[in-house]
Amino acid sequence: MLYVKLRKAINGTLQAALLFWKLLSNTLIDWGFKLNDYDKCVTNITINGKQFTIIWHVDDLKISHVEKKVVEHIIDKLNKKFGEYSPLSTSRGKILEYLGMTLEYMTKGKITLSIYESIKKLLTELPSDMMGCPNSQPQDIYLTSTLLRQNCQKTRHRCSPT
């Protein structure tokens, strides 16, 4: 067995996510942002009389403010702080992809949120052998058993739904 001591966190571990959250939230607090009392991955500040919001999940940030120049300024600051090895990737516009969701800002004051594209991608990337028999019992036993029996007959799987 080999043990090593790391100089920094490895991406993909819980410790890495926690360390990045601490670094990002402390950086934003130092810049004058206030963490949301109910969700510690949401922070706000008032800039030029308007709310500036940053929400994040691990290292995926969504930034919003009515003034493009203000957003650009904060992105520049974030790039200086976190983009040393790789510049931050950004996307702008009325249609955005964020954490598998499509956010559409086509109508003023409204947002349309969908996950259709993510579901489509998931379904096309599933292996063909995923049409097996489930191991858990859903709520509607009769309906599920009937559908399961039909599916197993179609796919020639041998399973015995209860």
C-alpha positions in Angstrom: 0.0 0.0 0.0 1.2 3.5 -0.9 0.4 6.6 1.0 1.1 10.1 -0.2 0.6 13.6 1.1 -0.9 16.0 -1.4 0.0 19.7 -1.7 -3.4 20.6 -2.9 -6.8 19.0 -3.3 -7.6 16.6 -6.1 -10.6 17.6 -8.3 -13.7 15.4 -7.8 -13.3 14.8 -4.1 -15.6 16.1 -1.4 -12.6 17.8 0.2 -11.8 19.6 -3.1 -15.4 20.9 -3.4 -15.3 22.1 0.2 -11.9 23.8 -0.1 -13.0 25.6 -3.3 -16.3 26.7 -1.6 -14.3 28.1 1.3 -11.9 29.9 -1.1 -14.6 31.3 -3.4 -17.0 32.4 -0.6 -14.2 34.0 1.4 -12.9 35.8 -1.8 -16.4 37.1 -2.5 -17.0 38.2 1.1 -13.6 40.1 0.9 -15.0 41.8 -2.2 -18.1 42.9 -0.3 -20.5 40.2 -1.3 -22.9 38.8 1.4 -23.7 35.1 1.6 -27.4 34.3 1.5 -28.7 33.1 4.9 -30.6 30.2 3.4 -28.3 29.0 0.6 -24.5 29.4 1.2 -23.9 29.0 -2.6 -25.7 32.3 -3.3 -24.1 35.7 -2.8 -25.3 39.2 -3.5 -24.0 42.7 -3.6 -25.5 46.0 -4.7 -23.5 47.6 -7.5 -24.6 50.9 -9.1 -27.9 50.6 -7.2 -28.7 47.1 -8.7 -28.4 43.6 -7.3 -25.5 41.5 -8.5 -25.9 37.8 -7.8 -23.5 34.9 -8.1 -24.8 31.4 -7.5 -22.7 28.3 -7.8 -22.5 24.6 -7.6 -19.0 23.3 -6.9 -17.1 25.3 -9.6 -19.9 26.2 -12.0 -20.9 29.8 -11.4 -23.9 31.8 -12.7 -23.5 35.5 -12.6 -26.1 38.2 -13.2 -26.4 41.9 -13.1 -28.3 44.3 -15.4 -25.1 46.1 -16.6 -22.8 44.1 -18.9 -19.7 46.2 -17.8 -20.3 45.3 -14.2 -20.4 41.5 -15.0 -17.3 41.9 -17.2 -15.4 43.6 -14.3 -16.3 40.8 -11.8 -15.4 38.1 -14.4 -12.0 39.8 -14.8 -11.5 39.8 -11.1 -12.4 36.1 -10.9 -10.1 35.3 -13.8 -7.2 37.1 -12.0 -7.9 35.1 -8.8 -8.8 31.7 -10.3 -7.8 31.6 -13.9 -4.0 31.4 -13.5 -3.7 27.9 -15.1 -6.8 28.0 -17.3 -9.0 31.0 -18.1 -12.6 30.8 -17.0 -15.0 29.8 -19.7 -18.0 32.1 -20.1 -21.2 32.1 -22.1 -23.5 35.1 -22.5 -26.9 35.6 -24.1 -30.6 35.0 -23.8 -30.2 31.2 -23.9 -27.7 29.7 -21.5 -26.8 26.1 -20.5 -26.1 25.7 -16.7 -25.8 22.4 -14.8 -27.7 20.5 -17.5 -30.5 23.1 -17.6 -31.4 25.4 -20.5 -32.2 28.9 -19.2 -34.1 31.1 -21.6 -34.4 34.8 -21.0 -36.5 35.6 -24.1 -39.3 37.5 -22.4 -38.5 40.4 -20.1 -39.2 39.5 -16.5 -39.6 35.8 -17.3 -37.3 32.8 -17.4 -38.0 29.5 -19.1 -36.2 26.5 -17.7 -36.0 23.1 -19.3 -33.9 20.0 -19.2 -35.1 18.4 -22.5 -31.7 18.5 -24.1 -30.1 16.9 -21.1 -32.7 14.1 -21.1 -32.3 13.6 -24.8 -28.6 13.4 -24.5 -28.9 10.9 -21.6 -31.2 8.7 -23.5 -29.1 8.6 -26.6 -25.9 7.9 -24.6 -27.4 5.0 -22.5 -26.0 1.6 -23.4 -28.4 -0.6 -25.3 -28.2 -3.2 -22.5 -30.0 -0.9 -20.1 -33.4 -2.4 -20.8 -33.1 -4.9 -18.0 -35.4 -5.7 -15.1 -35.6 -3.4 -12.1 -34.5 -4.5 -8.7 -36.6 -2.2 -6.6 -40.4 -2.1 -6.0 -42.1 1.0 -7.2 -45.3 2.4 -5.6 -47.9 1.0 -8.0 -47.1 -2.7 -7.9 -49.9 -3.8 -10.3 -49.2 -1.3 -13.1 -45.5 -1.7 -12.8 -45.7 -5.5 -12.8 -47.8 -5.4 -15.9 -45.5 -3.0 -17.7 -42.4 -4.9 -16.5 -43.9 -8.2 -17.7 -44.5 -6.6 -21.1 -41.0 -5.2 -21.3 -39.4 -8.4 -20.3 -41.4 -10.3 -22.9 -40.3 -7.8 -25.6 -36.7 -7.9 -24.6 -36.7 -11.6 -23.8 -35.4 -11.0 -20.3 -36.4 -13.5 -17.7 -37.5 -11.8 -14.6 -40.4 -12.4 -12.2 -42.2 -9.2 -11.1 -44.1 -9.5 -7.9 
